[in-house]
């Protein structure tokens, strides 16, 4: 995807002080829950996502139209950078792969810390940072 292409993203935003956390991760799916509701598997407050998405403590932005790390570019990161997070976690799918160095420079130029890891590690790290009340954003590839 290049900088001139626009893509439609939908947002699910919380109207509450609850926070979104990751309940579970499998290679083809991530389950998102409101904090405090993680033990209630039958809860309506759990949402399963099977395509790549962006997650903040307050909202789910989907779809994030990428499936592989080599598709990521600075245009793909613009929706994340616009949120002005303290730290960004990029989950690269089942295996750790690094996006293009120039694409990652967009975070550094914006003064935002960025960490790249496999999606399972990114899910765990996201939950830890949310529990610490940090403003973290995760861009999670589901491939």
C-alpha positions as CSV (number, residue, x, y, z in Angstrom):
1,X,0.0,0.0,0.0
2,X,1.5,3.4,-0.9
3,X,0.9,6.8,0.6
4,X,-1.6,7.8,-2.1
5,X,-3.9,4.8,-1.4
6,X,-6.7,5.4,1.1
7,X,-8.4,2.6,3.0
8,X,-11.5,2.5,5.1
9,X,-11.1,1.7,8.7
10,X,-13.8,1.2,11.2
11,X,-13.4,2.0,14.9
12,X,-14.9,0.5,17.9
13,X,-14.3,2.9,20.7
14,X,-15.2,2.5,24.4
15,X,-17.6,4.9,26.0
16,X,-16.4,3.9,29.4
17,X,-13.4,3.8,31.7
18,X,-12.9,0.1,31.0
19,X,-9.9,-0.9,29.0
20,X,-9.5,-3.3,26.2
21,X,-7.1,-6.2,26.8
22,X,-6.1,-9.3,24.9
23,X,-7.8,-12.4,26.3
24,X,-6.2,-14.9,24.0
25,X,-4.1,-15.3,20.9
26,X,-3.9,-18.0,18.3
27,X,-2.1,-17.9,15.0
28,X,-5.4,-17.1,13.2
29,X,-7.4,-15.1,15.8
30,X,-7.1,-12.7,18.7
31,X,-9.8,-12.4,21.4
32,X,-10.2,-8.9,22.8
33,X,-12.0,-8.3,26.2
34,X,-12.9,-5.4,28.4
35,X,-10.7,-5.5,31.4
36,X,-12.4,-7.2,34.3
37,X,-14.3,-9.5,32.0
38,X,-11.5,-11.8,30.9
39,X,-12.8,-14.8,32.9
40,X,-16.3,-14.6,31.4
41,X,-16.0,-16.6,28.1
42,X,-19.7,-16.3,27.5
43,X,-19.6,-12.5,27.9
44,X,-20.8,-10.2,25.2
45,X,-17.7,-8.1,26.0
46,X,-15.4,-10.4,24.1
47,X,-14.7,-9.9,20.5
48,X,-12.7,-12.3,18.2
49,X,-10.7,-10.8,15.3
50,X,-9.3,-12.9,12.5
51,X,-7.7,-10.2,10.4
52,X,-4.9,-7.6,11.2
53,X,-6.0,-4.7,13.3
54,X,-4.7,-1.8,15.5
55,X,-5.5,-1.9,19.2
56,X,-5.3,0.9,21.8
57,X,-6.5,0.6,25.4
58,X,-9.7,2.3,24.3
59,X,-10.4,1.2,20.8
60,X,-10.1,-1.3,18.0
61,X,-9.3,0.0,14.6
62,X,-10.0,-2.4,11.8
63,X,-9.2,-3.7,9.3
64,X,-5.5,-2.9,9.1
65,X,-5.1,-4.1,5.5
66,X,-1.8,-5.9,6.0
67,X,-1.0,-9.6,6.3
68,X,2.8,-9.8,5.9
69,X,5.6,-7.7,7.3
70,X,7.0,-6.9,3.9
71,X,3.7,-5.1,3.1
72,X,4.2,-2.5,5.9
73,X,5.3,0.9,4.9
74,X,5.2,4.4,6.3
75,X,1.6,4.9,4.9
76,X,0.6,1.8,6.8
77,X,1.9,3.2,10.0
78,X,0.3,6.6,9.6
79,X,-3.0,5.4,11.3
80,X,-0.9,4.4,14.3
81,X,1.3,7.5,14.4
82,X,-1.8,9.7,14.3
83,X,-2.9,8.3,17.7
84,X,0.3,9.8,19.3
85,X,1.0,6.8,21.7
86,X,3.7,6.6,24.2
87,X,4.9,3.3,22.7
88,X,3.9,1.2,19.7
89,X,4.2,-2.5,19.5
90,X,4.2,-4.2,16.1
91,X,3.2,-7.8,16.1
92,X,4.6,-9.5,13.0
93,X,2.5,-12.7,13.0
94,X,3.8,-16.1,14.1
95,X,7.4,-15.3,13.5
96,X,9.5,-12.2,14.3
97,X,10.3,-10.3,11.1
98,X,11.4,-6.7,10.9
99,X,9.6,-4.1,8.7
100,X,11.6,-1.9,6.4
101,X,13.9,0.3,8.3
102,X,12.7,3.5,6.5
103,X,9.1,2.7,7.4
104,X,10.1,2.4,11.1
105,X,11.8,5.8,10.9
106,X,8.4,7.4,10.8
107,X,7.9,6.5,14.5
108,X,11.3,7.9,15.4
109,X,10.6,11.1,13.6
110,X,7.4,11.5,15.5
111,X,9.1,10.8,18.8
112,X,7.3,7.6,19.4
113,X,9.0,4.5,20.7
114,X,8.4,1.3,18.7
115,X,9.1,-2.3,19.4
116,X,8.8,-5.2,16.9
117,X,8.0,-8.7,18.1
118,X,6.0,-11.7,17.0
119,X,2.2,-11.3,17.6
120,X,2.0,-13.6,20.6
121,X,4.7,-11.6,22.4
122,X,3.1,-8.4,21.3
123,X,-0.2,-9.5,22.9
124,X,1.4,-10.2,26.2
125,X,3.4,-7.0,26.2
126,X,0.3,-4.9,25.3
127,X,-1.5,-6.3,28.3
128,X,1.4,-5.6,30.7
129,X,1.6,-2.0,29.5
130,X,-2.1,-1.4,29.7
131,X,-2.0,-2.7,33.3
132,X,0.6,-0.1,34.0
133,X,-1.7,2.6,32.5
134,X,0.6,3.3,29.7
135,X,-0.8,4.6,26.4
136,X,0.3,1.8,24.1
137,X,-0.8,1.0,20.6
138,X,-0.4,-2.5,19.0
139,X,-0.5,-3.1,15.3
140,X,-1.1,-6.8,15.1
141,X,-0.7,-8.8,11.9
142,X,-2.8,-11.9,11.7
143,X,-1.5,-14.1,8.9
